[in-house]
Each structure stands twice: as structure tokens, then as C-alpha cells.
Amino acid sequence: MTRAKTIPLPRPTALSRPHWDGCREGVLRVQRCDACGSYEFIPQAVCTKCQADELGWVESSGRGSVYSHTTVHRPPRPEFDAPYVVAIVELEEGWHMLTNLVDCAPEDVAIGLPVEVDFRAVSDEISLPCFRPRRNA
């Protein structure tokens, strides 16, 4: 795999590995509490709603809408090409994820824009879950 620039990559832990393995496989995985049914993202050892330690991994639809967004014009590191859009996406299941929007001009992004996950391989081990405008919204 060739890359023009190498951006800093996530370092999966024992706790987050199922999420990152899923991304590499093209599946968006999220924790769900077996006790109360709430979703946890980012991965946690216990449920932040009920404190149960009964968290399992489930597949998300990968479909949602833009909940909030901003355009970065001055990146924090030279490895990032600006401008780029950072967004909070609200997934159909009701959980939120901080991510990047791709395949969409910054001026075309709006609250409520229907989006879908798009995995971007950045190394042999890591695929980043970005979101793009939904094709069949």
C-alpha cells in the first residue's frame, strides 16, 4: 500500500481491538450494554449509563446524519491536508461518533445531511471509518 503522507494512526488496545478489526473488515462495530441497551462509543470497560460491565460488540448500520460539523482550515499537523470536515455523526441506532466527512465539499455539509460509513485503508492494519453523503438518501 502506498501513501503520499503518513498521518498519525490509532493504536488499538485490548479494549478497542474489536472496533478496529471490524473497520479493517468493512464493518462498523460498537459496544452495546446487555443490561440497559445503551451504546458506548468510544469503547469503555463499563456502561456509562448503568455502570454494568456487560458490554458486547454489535454491528452498526453505518448510516446516520450529520449532528454537528466544522471545517478545519489550519490542521494541527502538516501530515493533514486542509481543508477537511470534522463531524459528529448520529447513527441510526442513536449513538454518536466523531469522524471525518469525505467526498463532500465543506460548503455542501449541513446539519441533518444523510451519511454512510466509508472505510479508508491507511495501513495494512488500520482502516479509518469516515463518512460520506449517502448515495440513496
Secondary structure, DSSP 8 states (H G I E B T S, - for coil): ---SS--------TTTHHHHHHHHHT--EEEEETTT--EESS--SS-TTT--S-EEEEE---EEEEEEEEEESS-SSTTS-SSEEEEEEEETTS-EEEEEE-SS-GGG--TT-EEEEEEEE-SSS-EEEEEEE-TT-
